[in-house]
Amino acid sequence: MKSLFQNGNLDGNSLKAILIFAAVFISVALVLLIVRKIAFSYFYKWARRTQSHADDIILDSIKHPSVYWAIALSLYIALDTSNFPKKYVDYGLSTLYVLIILSITIAAANISSKFAQNLIEKSGKTSVTGLSRTVIKAFIFAIGILIILNSLGISITPILTALGVGGLAVALALQDTLSNLFSGVHILVERPVNVGDYIKLNSGEEGFIVDIGWRTTRIRELANNIIIIPNNKLAQSIITNYSLPDKKFGFQVKVGVSYDSDPDRIEEILIDEALKSAGSIKGLVTEPRPAVRLSPGFGSSSLDFTLVCHVTEYTEQFDAQHALRKRILKRFRAEGVKIPYPTTTVLVERN
């Protein structure tokens, strides 16, 4: 066949060729999609029996791209068995090549992102953010697009040149957006904060870092509200990170007792209660060991002690203080230790 069209209309042979092509393509595609579904069902059952997460990551990453592979193989078989002119076969093969490169790019981006996430989480040194996943995927997609353009005979050099020239105009128009993007990259590289850290800004906002995106950082308050902060504002803020260098947090419980009390006995009671409470009060730990100081010391009506304890993380201190104070009060009552009320002595001189 010199052409599929004769005088603008399909002739009998051309119509027959198209119908055969469509029938072969649809039939092969249905068979391959069914085989794909059965194969993935079997591989997922096999992956659940293994201890490694690598097979789960690979299966999840290629699940959707495998649809493109089934379509590409169906297209190749249909073209190979057709009687189409070489020109149309070449168009089909170009489409086939684009599908293959696109599907491989998607699979590679998903696998790289998930493997990076898995490795980072295992290292425990930092955490995966939306920005890091986006950067990894964008880099791989950029390579895939350049390969597709090159395979279609489109020169990459003029495109890169145009991007370089137009990049200045784009940078001027998107100053705030780019500032937030590079601030996010700066935060990821320097790591003053990580996802999961509890932080407080000098402007007063505080909470857990939920995610660091390409434009904003999300912070969840204790009241379960989300604060959205532009990355450039976060990078310029003075940050108190309660999760660095260690998540353990020290808190103080101040106690005042009568001047008739034995200071050594009071110290012994407070440390004993702190150690006993570590097993029953959530978050309270015995390392570092609780300590007691006679500080602030000599009050107007009481001896003032300070008990220093530690919890596993910043937010555990509130419940720990509440429970520990109740236990200390009950222990003081059982031991006969008096907690004095403020008193004022007035001396009246008579002439």
Protein Blocks (a to p, Z undefined) as FASTA:
>chain_A
ZZfbeghiacfklmmmmmmmmmmmmmmmmmmmmmmmmmmmmmmmmmmmpmbfklmmmmmm
mmmmmmmmmmmmmmmmmmmmpccdfklmmmmmmmmmmmmmmmmmmmmmmmmmmmmmmmmm
mnomaccdfklmmmmmmmmmmmmmmmmmmmnopafklmmmmmmmmmmmmmmmmmmmmmmm
mmmmmmmmnomacehiacddfkopacddfbdcfkbccdddfkopacdddfklmmmpccdd
fkbcbfbdcddddddddfkbcfklmmmmmmmmmmmmmmmmghiafbdcddddddebjafk
bccdddddddfbfklmmmmmmmmmmmmmmmmmmnopacdddddddddddZZ
